[in-house]
């Protein structure tokens, strides 16, 4: 039986990412006394509690909503000194090129623990040609990490994998509400254009977008390993999580809803320093 080239490409990409070893994290020490989050609209809690608006209180990283049980709240239960020192430096619409500026904010805040989740907007663009290249992605993440290392040499950094946006198409393309919303608002058209099409050109395009996310995650893993023991890579825990449509906001069928933020907090915390 002849194996389709697109399948071989996907398998090869996943294998390459799996071979990237996570850096050997040192003893994380006591729970930190401050936290800053870097990233995009996912970390801002966009559409998690209001119509097309940020909702940082429900952020998986620095949020204060008890039901989400963010990294901040998990650490607060162990170290009261972190109370009120939860800084959400993420910006809706941010791409990896914006991480250098956000790193500067985290440094100015003296954060002892920094979470970084970035890359969805680098793959989810208006056209496939508009996606960030892996080389440019790596250059930007390296510059951000260098700024953190220089300004906060003892800070712990949790570097999360980019979510598998192809999974979004997989669980959503059978929903008329999802597909109509993607088209109406022009959401992630590099991947989600013609969502119900089975034409080979569309199948191949989706596979290439998925592969680009795999490539981003390979770069993130390598960058974290180069950073040293103060950086913890999630070993693709976020990418590999098979999120369901029920965990996605029905306002845009793209961002995590409260259930999605909750599971993101749980999966990423367990894969990190896990104080």
Number of C-alpha atoms within 10 A of each C-alpha: 3 4 7 8 10 17 12 11 14 16 13 13 18 16 12 13 21 16 10 16 13 18 21 13 16 12 9 16 9 10 20 22 20 24 28 27 31 28 26 25 24 30 31 27 29 25 25 27 16 11 12 11 14 20 19 23 19 27 31 32 37 30 26 19 16 12 12 23 23 27 26 29 23 19 22 20 11 13 17 13 13 19 15 13 18 24 21 24 23 27 19 16 13 20 19 24 20 19 27 19 15 24 28 16 20 25 21 11 17 19 24 21 24 28 27 26 24 28 26 25 19 23 28 21 20 17 14 17 10 12 20 22 14 19 11 13 21 22 14 18 22 21 16 20 22 16 20 25 20 10 16 19 13 13 20 24 28 23 26 27 28 25 25 21 20 18 18 21 23 12 15 23 19 12 14 11 14 24 21 15 17 22 15 10 10 14 19 22 18 21 26 27 20 16 21 16 11 10 9 10 10 17 16 15 17 22 17 20 22 21 22 20 27 26 22 27 29 23 22 29 28 19 20 25 20 13 17 15 18 22 30 26 28 24 24 24 20 21 19 13 15 13 19 15 21 14 19 23 21 17 16 20 24 23 21 29 23 22 17 23 27 22 20 28 23 19 16 28 22 14 17 21 22 13 15
